[in-house]
């Protein structure tokens, strides 16, 4: 039988996650299955079964040996975690969401996620809808600048947007890298690549990651049994802010913005035992440098009815609030 250490990638923050939710039991859902690292660890820790969901159809061919080894204990479903309650079809004892792009996708040049490897300018996790090239070749300079600024926190957003417009049509990741590099100084040793923030922003735009995140958190709230766990691993401050504020809003811990503002209605807590952000320890960082920016947040479902959160209170970037692609 496979063990978590057989996984082709290292699941981030898995040790503190398992420690926090132990004893692990019942039916769990891994909403970003990828290489199956979280599913393996949950099954090894005592979960009776795991449902693995992924929007990337390519992961399921690679996961065939794993699915065969675990038999009925592992069920794989193609779809997005924003629809996880419907895809699961039954109440859950736990949900884990590992946000962002996987190391497998970064390592595949043909997917177009990495600025370090030339390939088609795609970035679609599911392979459907407009690609990064489609969006960048047709959007206005203002739209592109807004995406770079709000999703990538890129201070040179307007300059880069102008360079992208001048370089159109873009077809490959190398085209985008060159457009960005024309605007920014060369990175010094130890600094991130100049295109890092732009690639992050465009990937988020292409895959509607903030829309998916909010819908996925609410779907998990609907799907979880009383006492069930929701665990979310994020990799940048924008995602973590949304997760933190969602848990605050749905646990009744959201503060009053101003003593002069109208009092907020009391929220019956849908979640309790909300953790502070948990980061990687020195041992994990030594084994997996990609974990350096990761944060884990956990909360436990109460028996209150599922509800909704006001989008404006969750710290969403402006384009996500406007419902842009």
N, C-alpha and C positions, 0 to 999 in steps of 0.2 A: 504493500500500500504506500502511495506517495506520502511524503512529509513536507512541511512548509519549506524546509531547506532545499528541496529538490526544485523549487520554482526558478524559472529562468530570469527572474528579476527579484529585487528585494522589496517586499511591501513596506512602505514607509510607516513608522510609528506603530508597528504591529504589536510589539511587546507591551507598551503602555496601554494600548487598546484592549488586548486580551486580559491584562491585569485588572483593568477598571471594570470590565463587564463579567468577570469570572464570579461564579461558575457559569460557563457558557453552556446553553442548552437550547432546545427547541429549533424552530425554523428561522433562519437568517436569510437576508437578501444582500448580495454584493452588487450594488448598482452600477459599478464601473469595473467589470470583471477583468478585462485586460489579459494578463498572463496568469490570472487565477491565484495570486499570492494571498490575498485576504481570505478567499474561499477556502484554500488549503488550510490556512492557520485556524480558521473557525471550526472546520471539520475536525482537525487534529485536537482542538481544545475541548471538544465535546458537543458541538452543534449536531443535532440529529440530521439536519439537511440544510443545504444552501441553494438558493436560486441565484444564478449568475446572469446579470443583464449587461449587455454592451451594445452600443449603437454602431460599432465597427464590425461589419460582418466577417472581416478577415481573421478575427481572434478565434472564431469557432472551429475552423479547420485545425489550428494549432492546438486547441483545447481538446480535441477528440480523444487522445490517449488518457488525459486526466478524467474526462467524463466517463470513459469506459472503466477506469480503475475504481471510481467511486460509485458507479452504478446509480441506483435510485436516490442516493444521498446528495447528488449534484444534478440540478436541472438548469440547462442553459437556454436563455431566451434572448433573441435579438430585439432591441428596442432602446428607448431612452429612459433614463431613470425618472424623468418628469412624469412618466406614465406607470411608475412602479406598482402602485396599488392595484391597477387593473391587470397588469402583467402577472403579478403574483397571484391574484385571484383568491387569496386566503389571508387571514390575519397573520402578522409576523411577530416574532420575538426580538428581532433586531434588524437594523439596516445600517450598512456602512457605505459611505460615498467617498471615493478618492478623486478629488477634483483635478481638472487640468489634463494636459496631454501626457500620455504614457511614454516611458522610455523606449518601448517597442516602436511607437510611431515616430519618435524623434530619430531613431536609428534607421528608418526606412526613407532614403532620399526621394523615392517616387511619391511619398505622401506629401512632401512640400512643407513640413513643419519646421525644419531646421535651417538656420542661416549658415551652418557650417558645412552643409552638403548640398550641392546644386541638384535641383530636380524640378519637376513641374510645380508651378505656383498654385497649389491646390488647397491644402490645410483642412479639407472636409473630413470629419471623423467618420461619418456614415457614408460618404461617397455620393450623396444626393444634394440637390439644391445648388445655388451658385458657389463657385470656387472663389478663392482669394483673388485670382486673376480676373474673374468676371466682375467682382465688386470693385476692385481697384481701377479697372479699365473703364468703368461707367459712372462711378460716383463723382460728385463735384469736389473741388478742392476743399471747400468748407466741410463737407461730410467726412472726408478722409482726415482732415486735421482734427475734427471733433473726436473721431474714433481713436486716433493716436494719443490725444491728450487725456481723454477720459478713461479709456481702457488700458493704456500703457503708461500713463502718467509721464508722457514724453514732453519735455519742455520745448523741444525744437519742433513741435508738431506742425506748425504752419510752414516752416522751411522745408520739412520733409515732404509734406503734402504737395508743395509746389514742385519739388524735384520728381515726385511720382507722376504728376500730371505731365511734366516735360519728357519723362522717359517712356510714356505709353506708346504702344501697347506693351505691357509686361506679360511675359509668358513663363518665366522660370524664377526660382528663388534667387538665383544669382543676379537677375535684373533688379529685384527689390533691394538686395544687399548693396549693389552699386549705387542705387539712387539714394539710399540712406547714408552711405559712406561719403558721398559728395558733400553732405551737409554738416557732418560732425567730425571732430578731430579724431585721429587714430587713438584707440584705447591704449592706455599705459599698462605695464605689467600689473597683473592683479585686478584690473578693471574688467567689467563685462563688455562683451562685444557691442559696438555701437548700434547694431540692429536688434538687440535683445528686446527692448521695449516695443519697437514697432511690430516685430513678429508676434509678440504676446498679444498686442492689441488687435491685430488683424485676425489672429486665430480665434479670439473671443468673439469677434464680430461675425466671422464666417459661421461659427457653430452656435450662435445665440446662447453663449454659456451662462450669462446672468439670467436670462429667461428660463433656461433649463434648471438652473440652481434653485430659484424660488419655487418653481413648479415641483421640483423634486423634493424639497423640504416639506412642502405642503402635502405631497403625495405620501411621504413617509409618515407624517402625522396622521393621515387617514388610515394607513395600513397597519400601524403598530398596535399591538395589544396593550392594555394597561400593564405597566411594568416593563415594556419593551424598550430597547436601547436604540438611540440614533447616534451614530458616530460619523463625524465629517472631518476629512483631512483636506486642508487647503494649502496652497503653495504661494499665494501672494496676498498682500494686505487688503486688496479690494474684495477678494472672495471671503477672507476671514472676517472682515467687517460686516458683510451681509449675514454670514452664519451667526456671528455673535449677536447681532441685533435681532435676528429671527428668534433665537433662543430667549433673548431678553423679552421680546414682545409676547412670545407664546408661553412664557413662564410667569408673566405678571411682574417681571422685574424691570420693566421699561420705566425710566424716570420721567417725571413731569418736566417738560422742556423749560417752562417758565412759570413762576408763581402767579404771573399775571394772565397766563393763557387759560382757556376753559379747562376745567378738570377732565381728565380722561376717564372713560368708563372703566370700571373694574373688570379685569380679565380673569376668567376662571382658568387657572394654569393648565395648559395642555402638556407641559413638560415640567419635571422637577429634577433635582440633583444635577443641575447644570454645572459643568466643570469650567474652570478657567482654561485658557489655551495651554496645551501641553506640547512642548517642542522636543527635538531629538537630544539624547544625551551624547556624551563624548564617544561612547562605544559605537553608537549608531552612525555618528558623523564619520568616524574612522572607516567604517565598513561601507558607507553609502553617502558620499559627499552631496548627492542630489537631494538629500533630506534636509539640507541646511536651512531652507526657508519654510519647511513644513510646520503646520500647526494642527493639532487634533483637538476638537471640541466634542463633548458628549453630553447627552441629556437623556432622562428617562421619562417615558410616556406615562401620563396620569390617566385616570378614567374619565376625564372631561371630554365633551364632544369635540371633534375636530373643527377647526375654524379657518380663518384667513387672516393674513397680516396686511396692513396698509403698505403698499409698495413704497410710498414716499418716506416712510419711517425706517427703511431698512438699509439706507446708505448706498443705494444703487447708483452707479454712474449715470449721468444725464442721458446718454443715448438709450440706455436700458429702460429708463422711465418713459421715454418717448416711444418705446416699442419698435426702435429701428432693428433691422436684421442684424 
